[in-house]
Amino acid sequence: MLATVDQHDDTSPEIGGIAVDRLRSIIERVERLEEERKALSGDIKDIFAEAKSAGFDVRTIKQILKLRRLEPSAIEEQETLLDIYRRALGM
């Protein structure tokens, strides 16, 4: 679906019914955020490397980070199911 401008004004030129300045602004904002995400991803990778060199298990840290994003009830439900499945498999 194309975004069009209902009003014609001189500050927002249109080509083919598309507000060019608005489109350019949106694209440039996404590009900036993608660059920031790339930089942040590199920073996170560096932190995991630091954790690993300090003797921490990165896989466990990632698991903890995932759990911290969940609600306490969801964590409890996951742990209960994990326990049930372990017992069912004799673990």
C-alpha positions as CSV (number, residue, x, y, z in Angstrom):
1,M,0.0,0.0,0.0
2,L,1.5,3.3,-1.0
3,A,1.4,6.3,1.3
4,T,0.0,9.3,-0.5
5,V,-0.5,12.9,0.6
6,D,-4.0,14.3,0.6
7,Q,-2.9,17.9,0.5
8,H,-0.6,19.5,-2.1
9,D,1.9,21.9,-0.6
10,D,5.1,23.3,-1.9
11,T,7.2,21.9,0.9
12,S,6.5,18.2,0.1
13,P,6.9,17.6,-3.6
14,E,5.2,14.5,-5.0
15,I,6.1,12.1,-7.7
16,G,3.5,9.7,-8.8
17,G,1.4,10.5,-5.8
18,I,4.2,9.8,-3.3
19,A,5.5,12.4,-0.9
20,V,9.2,12.3,-1.8
21,D,10.5,14.1,1.3
22,R,8.5,11.9,3.6
23,L,9.7,8.7,1.9
24,R,13.3,9.8,1.9
25,S,13.0,10.7,5.6
26,I,11.6,7.3,6.5
27,I,14.2,5.4,4.5
28,E,17.1,7.5,6.0
29,R,15.7,6.9,9.5
30,V,15.6,3.2,9.0
31,E,19.1,3.2,7.6
32,R,20.4,5.1,10.6
33,L,18.7,2.7,13.0
34,E,20.1,-0.3,11.1
35,E,23.6,1.2,11.4
36,E,23.0,1.6,15.2
37,R,21.7,-1.9,15.4
38,K,24.9,-3.2,13.7
39,A,27.1,-1.2,16.1
40,L,25.1,-2.5,19.1
41,S,25.3,-6.0,17.8
42,G,29.1,-5.7,17.7
43,D,29.1,-4.3,21.2
44,I,27.0,-7.2,22.5
45,K,29.4,-9.7,20.7
46,D,32.3,-8.0,22.5
47,I,30.6,-8.3,25.9
48,F,30.0,-12.0,25.3
49,A,33.6,-12.4,24.4
50,E,34.6,-10.6,27.6
51,A,32.3,-12.9,29.6
52,K,33.7,-16.0,28.0
53,S,37.3,-14.8,28.7
54,A,36.3,-14.2,32.3
55,G,35.2,-17.8,32.6
56,F,31.4,-17.4,32.2
57,D,29.3,-19.7,30.1
58,V,27.9,-17.5,27.3
59,R,25.1,-20.0,26.4
60,T,23.9,-19.8,30.0
61,I,24.1,-16.0,30.1
62,K,22.0,-15.9,26.9
63,Q,19.5,-18.3,28.5
64,I,19.2,-16.0,31.6
65,L,18.7,-12.9,29.3
66,K,15.9,-14.7,27.6
67,L,14.3,-15.6,30.9
68,R,14.6,-12.1,32.2
69,R,12.4,-10.9,29.3
70,L,9.6,-13.2,30.4
71,E,6.9,-12.8,33.0
72,P,7.4,-14.7,36.2
73,S,4.4,-16.9,35.4
74,A,5.8,-17.8,32.0
75,I,9.1,-18.8,33.6
76,E,7.4,-20.9,36.2
77,E,5.4,-22.7,33.5
78,Q,8.5,-23.3,31.4
79,E,10.4,-24.7,34.4
80,T,7.4,-27.0,35.3
81,L,7.1,-28.3,31.8
82,L,10.9,-28.9,31.6
83,D,10.8,-30.8,34.9
84,I,7.8,-32.9,33.7
85,Y,9.6,-33.7,30.4
86,R,12.8,-34.6,32.2
87,R,11.0,-37.0,34.5
88,A,9.1,-38.5,31.6
89,L,12.4,-39.3,29.9
90,G,14.0,-40.5,33.1
91,M,16.5,-37.7,33.4
